[in-house]
Structures are given as C-alpha cells and as structure tokens.
Amino acid sequence: MTATANHVDAPGTTDVLWFLPTHGDGRYLGTEIGARHVSLNYLSQIARAADELGYFGVLIPTGRSCEDSWIVASTMVPLTQRLRYLVAVRPGLSEPSMTARMAATLDRLSNGRLLVNVVAGGDPAELAGDGIFLDHDFRYEVAGEYLAIWKALLSGEETTFKGKHHSVEKGKLLYPPVQKPYPPLYFGGSSGAGQEVAADHIDVYLTWGEPPTAVAEKIAAMKKLAAARGRTLSYGIRLHVIVRETAEEAWREADKLIGHLDDATIATAQQAFAKFDSVGQQRMAALHGGRRDKLQIYPNLWAGVGLVRGGAGTALVGNPEQVANLMKEYIALGIDRFILSGYPHLEECYRFAELVFPLLPLKKTTGNELGPARNAGPFGEVIANVVAPSLRRASQS
C-alpha cells in the first residue's frame, strides 16, 4: 500500500468515504418523483457536508451516465479542506501520460487529496460507444500496461515501455504529485484477469457488498496473489446504507426506496445488466435474481438497490448498532475502508455520520497536515444557554 499518512493506523480500524451522485439523486429509485438536479450547488452541498463531518473522501462515479469525474473533483477541491476525491482513470479510453499529468496536477492543487479509481469497464455497449472494442480479458491486459506506464511516470522515472497495447519512449513527468510515489490506486475486479492486475499494481482492492463469506473468499484469494508478488494490499467495500434510529424505520425506508418500481422497470434493468461481461455485475445480479422476494441476502444486508442500479447493488439496513456491527464483521475480515452512499445523498451523509460514526473504530487519518479526518461532533444546541447536552439515544423498541 502506498503510504500517505504520517503514522501507523491501529489494526481493525477503518476509513469511511461517501459518494457524489453525478448520475442523479432522489428519494426513490427508478422514478422522477423526488428527483434532484445534479447541479454544482447540490454536489457542493454534499462535498462540504462530507468534509465537515469527517469522511475520509468521496467516490465520484464514471461512465456515460455521469458528469465527468475529473472536472467535478476539480470544482469541489477549493470548496473543501480535508476531503479526498476518488476519481476514475479509464484504461483504453485515455492515454497513461495524459492522465498522469492530470493526476499530478490535481494532487498538487489539492495538497495531496487525490485518490485514483482504475475502471476497466464492464458494459460492452457503453464501451463500444466510446470506441473500445476489446473483449473482457484484453481490457485487463490494456489496464496492466497502462498502469505500469502511469506508475513509472508519477514516480519520477524517465519511462520507455513497449507493450502489446501501449508504447512510450522517454516519457517524463516534469511536475510531481504531492503523494509519494503516486496517489493511491483503487480497483475492483472480480474476474481472474482483474485480480491479476490488482495483485500487480493496485494499492486498495475493492469489492461490492456481497455477504461476508463471499467477501472473505475474495480477500483470501487476493492476499495469496499479492503475496506471490511480494506485495500487501488494503481492502475496501462499496455499499449503500439505510440507517434509522430503529430497525423498523430502516426497513420501512428500504421498502419506500423501491416503492415506485414496477415489474417492467425491473425487467428492463435486469435485461440490460445481463449483457454486461463484468463478473462483479454478474455476482450482484445473482444475489437476488431480479426478484423482490429475495432481497434480504444476509442479516441487515439488502439487495434491493440492485434491482435497477448497476454496480453496487446492496445496502446495509438497520438501526445504528446493527449497521455498525455488520461493518465490524467486514472489518474483522480485513476491510479497512467503506465507500458508502444513501438516497438522497445529502441527508443520508449527515444521518450516517451522526448515528454510526460514534460506534465505529475510525482511523485517526492524517495526511499533509490536514488534521484528523474523523467525526468529532456535533454536540447539539446548548440547553437553556448554560448546559451542553449529553449523548442521548432514542429507544430502540
């Protein structure tokens, strides 16, 4: 793992990242009811909230359904102080030298707050629209060559590389990044080809929110692959979250989230996902099979989001203790960062931090003298102008 902090984190601790919904947001899935515009002002509200509340960073999604992640990150950086931005590079869609310069610039201008998400793609129709006609395993070959060049350039090396898909002659980056040797690389790939690339190049291996047994199997496989290369990885998980003060409220909210979906909408979405060649997407779809009666796949783990949303399709659902306990179950497996989201993202950013942060073993993450990136409040309104309120929890009955 690339070291960017000036201390050693305690074992069994975690970072939590939030999400900027650049493909849309709202109170319900699959409908315009309660929908919100993806505007600069709205995205900045979410980013500022995440920064103030102490989230480690935010994921910015990528693809044709999203606003451009690099431009969004660039507009958010001056509005925030500590928040990191997990921004996508797309091997095959861009040249490694170009994105190396982009990464170095954004890392410098943000004072070391760039995280890089490597996305090979999983939707052949979208890839074809971008002019990429490589099959699944070839895309990962491209990604491996791309990252070899990208890492060498950002590490300050004069780089000559002649590969099957990429060639560079005496490439050089004149302006280095703040983070050494380069901003940390995040990557999720469930296929054998994807895991090989991760073992060779990646700092943080990501999985979507499968039940703990499946996640444990993935981590064990990746540890073995990385160890064979003399490397050690960190592990993250991407999930949605629906947390309320009582479990009953949380499950009602889960039902409401998909309350406007009809069977035709679900069928259309599932037919589209079936055309993906992403192994991770196939594993997500298999959790529920497109059926409403098979959505609770593990205690407090719900697959309803995946009925109509590609990629991450599962949510943590429950009261604060239940959600925190399931997160701790993942932490015990080796997960040391969570990338979370909730609908709508502004309110749920606050709700999760207020209800669950106090129950988690959060890292005391620092970097570039930005100070601790963990929740330390809020303390609420002073009572009668003289007494600070004590921590009071609503009844869980």
C-alpha positions in Angstrom: 0.0 0.0 0.0 1.3 3.5 -0.8 2.0 5.4 2.4 0.5 8.8 2.5 -0.1 9.3 6.3 2.5 10.2 8.9 1.5 7.5 11.4 0.6 3.8 11.6 -3.1 3.1 12.0 -4.3 0.7 14.7 -5.3 -2.7 13.4 -9.0 -3.2 13.0 -9.8 0.4 12.2 -11.4 1.9 9.1 -11.9 4.9 6.9 -15.3 5.8 5.6 -15.9 7.5 2.2 -19.2 8.9 0.9 -20.4 9.4 -2.7 -21.1 12.3 -5.1 -24.2 11.3 -7.2 -23.2 12.7 -10.5 -25.6 10.5 -12.3 -28.6 11.7 -10.4 -30.2 11.6 -6.9 -33.6 11.4 -5.3 -35.7 9.8 -2.6 -36.9 6.8 -4.7 -35.3 4.6 -7.3 -36.4 4.4 -10.9 -38.7 7.4 -10.9 -38.7 11.2 -11.2 -40.7 11.6 -8.1 -38.5 13.2 -5.5 -35.6 13.5 -8.0 -33.0 16.2 -7.8 -30.9 18.1 -10.3 -27.2 17.3 -10.5 -26.0 20.9 -10.1 -22.8 22.4 -8.9 -24.6 23.8 -5.9 -26.1 20.4 -4.9 -22.9 18.5 -5.4 -21.0 21.1 -3.4 -23.5 20.8 -0.5 -22.7 17.1 -0.3 -19.0 17.5 -0.6 -19.0 20.3 2.1 -21.1 18.1 4.4 -18.8 15.1 4.0 -15.8 17.4 4.6 -17.3 18.9 7.7 -18.5 15.6 9.1 -15.1 14.0 8.8 -15.5 11.5 6.0 -12.1 10.4 4.6 -13.2 11.1 1.0 -15.9 10.8 -1.7 -16.2 8.5 -4.7 -17.1 10.2 -8.0 -18.6 7.7 -10.4 -17.6 7.4 -14.1 -19.3 6.4 -17.3 -21.7 7.8 -19.9 -24.5 8.3 -17.3 -22.3 10.6 -15.2 -20.8 14.0 -15.3 -17.1 13.9 -15.8 -15.4 12.9 -12.6 -12.1 14.9 -13.1 -14.0 18.2 -13.8 -16.3 17.6 -10.8 -13.4 16.9 -8.5 -11.6 20.0 -9.7 -14.6 22.1 -8.9 -15.0 20.6 -5.4 -11.4 20.8 -4.3 -11.4 24.5 -3.5 -14.7 24.2 -1.6 -13.3 21.7 0.9 -10.3 21.3 3.3 -9.7 17.7 4.1 -11.9 15.6 1.8 -10.1 13.3 -0.6 -11.5 12.7 -4.1 -11.6 9.2 -5.6 -11.5 9.9 -9.3 -11.6 7.4 -12.2 -9.0 6.7 -14.9 -10.2 4.6 -17.8 -7.5 2.4 -19.5 -8.2 2.2 -23.2 -10.2 5.4 -23.2 -7.3 7.7 -22.3 -3.5 7.7 -22.6 -1.5 7.0 -19.4 0.8 10.0 -19.9 -2.2 12.4 -20.2 -3.9 11.1 -17.0 -0.5 11.0 -15.2 -0.2 14.7 -15.8 -3.9 15.3 -14.8 -3.3 13.2 -11.6 -0.1 15.1 -10.7 -1.8 18.5 -11.2 -4.9 17.6 -9.2 -2.8 16.1 -6.4 -0.7 19.2 -6.2 -3.6 21.7 -6.4 -5.5 19.7 -3.7 -2.4 19.3 -1.5 -2.4 15.6 -1.7 -6.1 14.8 -1.7 -6.4 12.7 -4.9 -7.3 9.0 -4.9 -7.4 7.2 -8.2 -10.0 4.6 -9.1 -9.0 2.4 -12.0 -12.1 1.4 -14.1 -11.7 -1.1 -17.0 -15.4 -1.1 -17.8 -18.0 -3.8 -17.9 -20.7 -2.8 -20.3 -19.8 -3.7 -23.9 -22.5 -1.3 -25.3 -21.1 1.7 -23.4 -17.5 0.7 -24.3 -18.4 0.4 -28.0 -20.0 3.9 -27.8 -16.6 5.1 -26.5 -14.7 3.4 -29.4 -13.4 0.5 -27.3 -14.0 -2.9 -28.9 -11.7 -5.1 -26.7 -13.1 -8.2 -25.0 -13.0 -8.7 -21.3 -9.6 -10.2 -20.8 -7.9 -7.9 -23.3 -9.2 -4.9 -21.4 -7.3 -6.0 -18.4 -4.2 -6.6 -20.5 -4.5 -2.9 -21.6 -5.1 -1.9 -17.9 -1.9 -3.7 -16.8 0.3 -1.9 -19.4 -1.4 1.4 -18.7 -0.7 1.2 -15.0 2.9 0.2 -15.5 3.5 3.4 -17.5 1.3 5.6 -15.3 3.1 4.5 -12.1 6.5 4.9 -13.6 5.8 8.4 -14.8 4.3 9.6 -11.5 7.2 8.0 -9.6 9.5 10.4 -11.5 11.1 7.9 -13.8 12.0 8.6 -17.4 9.9 5.9 -19.0 10.4 3.8 -22.1 7.8 1.0 -22.5 7.0 -1.2 -25.4 4.0 -3.4 -24.9 1.2 -5.1 -26.9 -1.2 -2.2 -26.4 0.9 0.8 -25.2 4.3 2.2 -26.1 6.1 5.1 -24.6 9.6 6.4 -25.5 11.5 8.5 -22.9 8.3 9.7 -21.3 8.7 12.1 -18.3 6.5 13.9 -15.8 8.0 17.3 -15.0 5.7 18.2 -12.1 5.5 15.5 -9.5 2.5 14.7 -7.3 2.4 15.5 -3.6 1.8 11.9 -2.6 4.7 9.6 -3.0 5.4 7.7 -5.1 1.9 8.4 -6.6 -1.7 8.9 -5.5 -3.1 5.6 -4.2 -4.7 3.3 -6.7 -8.1 1.7 -6.0 -9.6 -1.0 -8.2 -12.4 -3.5 -8.2 -12.3 -6.7 -10.3 -13.9 -10.0 -9.5 -12.6 -12.0 -12.5 -9.3 -13.8 -12.6 -7.9 -11.3 -15.1 -8.9 -8.4 -13.0 -7.5 -9.9 -9.8 -4.1 -10.4 -11.6 -4.0 -6.7 -12.5 -4.9 -5.8 -8.9 -2.1 -8.0 -7.5 0.4 -6.5 -9.8 -0.4 -2.8 -9.4 -3.2 -1.8 -7.0 -3.0 -0.4 -3.5 -6.6 -0.8 -2.5 -8.7 -3.8 -3.8 -12.4 -3.1 -3.8 -15.4 -5.4 -3.7 -19.1 -4.7 -4.0 -21.2 -5.6 -0.9 -21.6 -9.3 -1.0 -22.2 -11.4 2.2 -19.2 -11.7 4.5 -18.4 -15.3 3.4 -18.1 -14.3 -0.2 -16.0 -11.2 0.7 -13.7 -13.3 2.9 -13.1 -15.6 -0.1 -12.2 -12.7 -2.3 -9.8 -11.2 0.3 -8.1 -14.6 0.8 -7.6 -15.0 -3.0 -6.2 -11.5 -3.3 -3.9 -11.9 -0.4 -2.4 -15.0 -1.9 -1.9 -13.4 -5.3 -0.4 -10.3 -3.8 1.9 -12.3 -1.5 3.3 -14.2 -4.5 4.4 -10.8 -5.9 5.8 -9.6 -2.5 3.0 -7.1 -2.1 0.5 -6.3 0.6 -2.9 -4.7 -0.3 -5.6 -2.8 1.6 -9.2 -3.8 1.1 -12.4 -1.7 0.7 -16.1 -2.4 0.1 -18.7 -0.4 -1.7 -22.2 -0.4 -0.2 -25.3 1.7 0.2 -26.7 2.3 3.6 -30.2 2.8 5.1 -29.9 3.6 8.8 -32.6 4.9 11.2 -32.9 5.1 14.9 -34.9 1.9 14.9 -34.7 -1.2 12.7 -38.4 -1.0 11.9 -37.9 2.6 10.5 -34.9 1.4 8.4 -36.8 -1.4 6.8 -39.7 0.8 6.0 -37.3 3.2 4.3 -35.9 0.3 2.3 -39.4 -0.6 1.1 -40.1 3.0 0.3 -36.9 3.4 -1.8 -38.2 0.8 -4.3 -41.9 1.7 -3.8 -42.3 3.3 -7.2 -40.7 0.4 -9.2 -42.9 -1.8 -11.3 -42.1 -5.2 -12.7 -41.5 -3.9 -16.2 -38.9 -1.4 -15.0 -37.1 -4.1 -13.0 -37.2 -6.5 -16.0 -35.7 -3.8 -18.3 -32.9 -3.1 -16.0 -32.1 -6.8 -15.4 -32.1 -7.4 -19.2 -29.5 -4.6 -19.6 -27.3 -5.9 -16.8 -27.4 -9.4 -18.3 -25.5 -8.1 -21.3 -22.6 -6.9 -19.2 -19.4 -9.0 -19.3 -18.4 -7.8 -15.8 -18.1 -10.7 -13.4 -18.8 -8.4 -10.5 -22.1 -7.3 -12.0 -23.0 -10.9 -12.6 -22.3 -11.7 -9.0 -24.5 -8.7 -7.9 -27.4 -9.9 -10.1 -27.2 -13.4 -8.8 -27.8 -12.2 -5.2 -31.5 -11.5 -5.9 -32.2 -12.8 -9.5 -34.4 -9.8 -10.1 -37.0 -10.9 -7.5 -38.5 -8.7 -4.9 -38.9 -11.7 -2.5 -35.2 -12.5 -2.3 -33.8 -9.1 -1.3 -32.5 -9.8 2.2 -29.4 -11.8 1.4 -27.8 -11.7 4.9 -28.8 -10.2 8.2 -29.0 -6.4 7.7 -27.8 -6.7 4.1 -30.4 -5.9 1.4 -30.1 -6.3 -2.4 -33.0 -4.0 -3.4 -30.9 -1.3 -4.9 -29.5 -3.8 -7.5 -33.0 -4.3 -9.0 -32.4 -1.2 -11.2 -29.0 0.1 -10.4 -25.8 -1.3 -11.9 -22.6 -1.8 -10.0 -23.1 -1.6 -6.2 -26.5 -3.0 -5.5 -26.6 -3.9 -1.8 -27.3 -1.8 1.3 -26.7 -2.0 5.0 -30.1 -1.7 6.6 -30.9 -1.4 10.3 -30.5 0.7 13.4 -27.1 2.2 14.2 -25.9 -0.8 16.3 -27.0 -3.3 13.6 -25.3 -1.4 10.8 -22.1 -0.8 12.8 -22.0 -4.5 13.9 -22.2 -5.7 10.3 -19.5 -3.2 9.3 -17.3 -4.6 12.1 -17.9 -8.0 10.7 -16.4 -6.9 7.4 -13.6 -5.1 9.3 -12.7 -8.4 11.0 -12.2 -9.9 7.5 -9.7 -7.2 6.6 -11.8 -4.4 5.2 -10.2 -1.1 6.2 -12.4 1.3 4.2 -16.0 1.6 3.3 -17.4 3.6 0.3 -21.0 4.3 1.2 -24.0 6.1 -0.3 -27.6 6.7 0.5 -30.7 8.2 -1.0 -30.9 11.2 -1.0 -27.1 11.7 -0.5 -27.1 15.0 1.3 -29.4 14.0 4.2 -28.0 10.5 4.4 -24.5 11.8 4.6 -25.4 13.6 7.8 -27.6 10.7 9.1 -24.9 8.1 8.8 -22.2 10.2 10.4 -24.4 11.2 13.3 -25.8 7.8 14.0 -23.0 5.4 13.1 -19.6 7.2 13.3 -19.6 7.1 17.1 -19.9 3.3 17.0 -17.1 2.6 14.6 -13.4 2.2 15.1 -12.4 5.0 12.8 -8.9 5.6 11.7 -7.2 8.8 13.0 -6.3 9.5 9.4 -4.0 12.4 8.7 -2.2 13.5 5.6 -0.3 16.6 4.5 -1.0 18.3 7.8 -4.7 18.4 7.2 -5.6 17.3 10.7 -7.7 14.4 11.9 -10.3 13.2 9.3 -12.8 11.7 11.7 -16.2 12.8 13.2 -15.8 14.8 16.4 -19.3 16.2 16.8 -21.8 17.6 16.6 -22.6 18.4 20.2 -26.2 19.8 19.6 -27.7 23.1 20.9 -26.8 24.2 24.4 -29.7 23.7 26.8 -31.1 26.9 28.3 -27.9 28.7 27.3 -25.9 27.1 30.1 -25.7 23.3 29.7 -24.2 21.2 26.8 -26.4 18.3 26.1 -25.2 14.8 26.9 -25.3 11.9 24.4 -28.9 10.6 24.4 -30.1 7.7 22.2 -33.7 7.2 21.1 -35.3 4.0 22.4 -34.7 1.0 20.1 -38.0 -0.6 20.9 
